[in-house]
Amino acid sequence: MADDVELGSFPGLTPTDRENLAGGDENFKPHDWDDLKDIIATNNLAILKRKPSHLRRYIKWTNQTKNTYGSITAFILSERLYWKALPLVNGESPSFQCNNTVPFTDPNDYKILLNDWPYGFTSDVTHIVIWSKVRIPEQKPEGYLRPESAALVERFVQRTFVEPLSSQRSKEDVAGDSDRQHDRVLWFRNWTGLQSVRGLEHVHVLVRDAPRDLLDSWIGDRP
């Protein structure tokens, strides 16, 4: 009963989430790479889902964290990003002192972390989040990326993730499976209605078969 109350009071549940919870873990099918390519290509992000038991834990964690920190944004700033926001003005989202006003230009203005609560993917997919102090220009009111903003993110993803992966020869390259090596990175940014942390700019990156050494070089989980 307590779980049902928590779920009922959680504002972020989508119709997909509710159907997913009703089906239970035994009926859950994780998103594989081909599924993810189709979802992102068609911008059908609302159907991304977590394993039901993981979703329940996520909702419980969210409620507890809000009670402790006041908001998920406050928790992420304090415990994951270690960023100090400028004084808030008229209830606006946090803003920061930045070295460059162009997103993803200065490494001190963004941080790459593993997603603490990834969606329900197959085990070969690693879910990464890029957090940015600089806001990415978007179209109002829906919050979709402008074409030039999407191009900016694409360039960053290419040089940060795709190029290092492409330059790292693997056993699959030797075996002649070079096409697979060039199909290992996807990215998306939820529009406003799907964002669980609207106060902080972030982009999702999915990497297939991410090598440990590259993961270590990407992830900055320190103050």
N, C-alpha and C positions, 0 to 999 in steps of 0.2 A: 504493500500500500504506500509506504514511504517513497519507493522508487517511482510509483505512478504519479504521486504529487510532484516530485522533482521534475519528471518529464513534462507534466502538464503545465508547469510554470516556466519552462524553458522556452524563450522567445525565438530561438534560432532554428527550431525544427522545421524542415521542409516536408512536403507531402512524400517525397522519396524516403526521408528519414522515418516517418511514421509507418510507411509500408514495410520498410526494412526491419524496424523493431518488431513489428507484428509477425514477421516471418521467422525470426530467431536465427541463431548462428548456424543451425543445421541446414538452413536454406540459403545461406549467404554465399554468393559467388564473387570472389575478389576481382577487381578490375585488372585485366592483363594489358600488355603493351598495345596490342592492336585496338582494344577497347578504348584505351586512353587517347590514342591518336585520333580516333573518330570523335570522341567527346570534345577534345580541344579544337579540332578542325571545324566542328559545327557549333562551337561555343555553347554546348549543352552542359554547362558546368553544374547546373542544379541537380543533375542525377548522380554526381559523385557521392559515394556513401562510405561509411565506416562499418566494420563488423559490428553487429548489434551489441554484443557485450562490451566492445571497446567504446561504442557510442554512449552507452549507459555510464561507463566510467568517466568518459569525457564530460558528460553533463554534470555528474556528481562533482568532479574536480572543478569545473567552471563555477558552480554555485558556491563551493567552499572557498575558492580563490577570491571570488568577489566579496565574500563576507570578510575575508582576512585583509585584502589589499584595497578594497573599494571598487576595483575594476580589473579586467584582464589586462588592459593597457598599462595600468600601474604596475602590475606584476611583471610584465614583460620588460618594461623599462628598468625596474629595480633588480630583477633576478636573471634576466637573459641578455639584455642589451647593455646594461650599465650606462645608459645615456641619461643625462640631466636635461630636462626640458626647460625652455624659457618660461617665464611667468605666463600663465594662461590669460587670454583676453576674451571676455564675453562668452565664456563657455566653449571656445573654439578647440579644435583638436590640438594636441601638443605640437610645438614647433621647436626648432633647434638652431644653434649656431652652426653654420655649415661652412666648409672651406670652399665649396663650389656650388653654384645654384643649379648646375646641370646634373640630373640624377646619374649615379653610378660613375662619376668622373673621378672623385677623390675617395680612396679607400677608407678614409676616416669618416666618411659620410654614409657608409653603408656597412652592414654586417651580414655574413652568410652563416646560417645555422641549420641543423637538422630540424625538421618539424617534430615537435614533441607529441603531437596528436595527428599522425598521418591518416589519410584516407585508407580504405581497405584495398591495398594493392597486392599483387603477387610478390613473392619474396625477392624477385630480381630487381624490383623498383625501389629506389631510394628517394624519399621526399625531402626536398631542401626548400628553405624559405630565405629570400633575400629581403632584409629589412633596410629601409632607406630613410635617412633624416630629411631628404628632399622629396617633396611631393611630385608625383608624375602627373603632368597635365591630362585631364580627362574631360569627357563630354558630360555635361549636366543635362537632366537630373539623374540619369540612370547610372552614371559613373563608368561607362565604357571608356577604354583607352582611345585617344585620338590616333589616327594613322601614324603621325610623326612620333607619338609616344611609343606605340607598338614597335616601330622601327628602331627606336633608341634602345628599348629593352632587348630586342632581337640581337642588336650589335653587341650588347654587353654579354648576353648569354653565349653568343658565338665565341667571343674571345676568351671568356672565363671558363666555360665548360666544354664546348664542342671542340675547339682547337686543341686543348690539352689531351682530350680523349683521342682525337684523330691522330695526333703525333705519337701517341703511346702504342707501339706495336704490341699485339697480343697473340696468343695462340690461334685465335680465330683468323687473324690476318694471315698468319703463316698457312693456315688451312685453306685460304682463298675466300673466306667469308668476309670480304671487305665491306660489302654493302651493310652488313649488320653493324659494323663499327661506326658507320655514318648515320645510324638511326638509333641513337642512344640518349638523346636529350629532347625533352619537351618542356614548355613553360606556359603558364597562364596567370592571369590576374583576375580574381573574382570582381565582378561589378558590385556596386555598393550594396545592393540587396542581399548578396550572398556572403559578404564579409563578416567574419566573427570578431575581427579586431579593426574596426573602422577608423580608430584614432591614429593608427600607425600605418605608414605606407609599406606594402610588402608585395612581393611577387613569388609565385610558386614555381619551382624547377623540379622536374622528374628526370632521374638518370637511371638508365638500365645497366645493370652489371657494373656498378661504380667500383673502380679499383680502390683499395684501402689507402694507398699513398696519395692519390688525388683527393679523396675525401678529406684526408687529414690536412691537405694543403688548402682546401676550400673553406673548411669550417673554422670560424673564429669564435670559439666559445669561452673567451676570457675577457676580463675587463680591459 
